[in-house]
């Protein structure tokens, strides 16, 4: 849903890749959180329009179910 571009090169050069990986994981977690919130706010009818149910949301957000 939301897109964040991170410039992790500056962090990778100073402290190995630790901070770059940490920052990327936080950004990924936040994107998954925002996607889940947005999908959960949709009604059953709106989800049906895009071929989903509320039961599909966790699998979609975690990447286990691709549509």
Residue pairs with C-beta under 8 A, 6 or more apart in sequence:
1 31
1 34
1 35
1 38
2 30
2 31
2 34
2 35
3 31
4 27
4 30
4 31
6 23
6 24
6 27
8 19
8 20
8 23
8 24
9 20
11 19
11 20
11 23
12 19
12 20
32 61
32 62
35 60
35 61
36 57
36 58
36 61
39 47
39 52
39 57
39 60
39 61
40 54
40 57
44 53
44 54
47 53
47 54
47 56
51 67
52 60
52 67
56 65
59 65
60 67
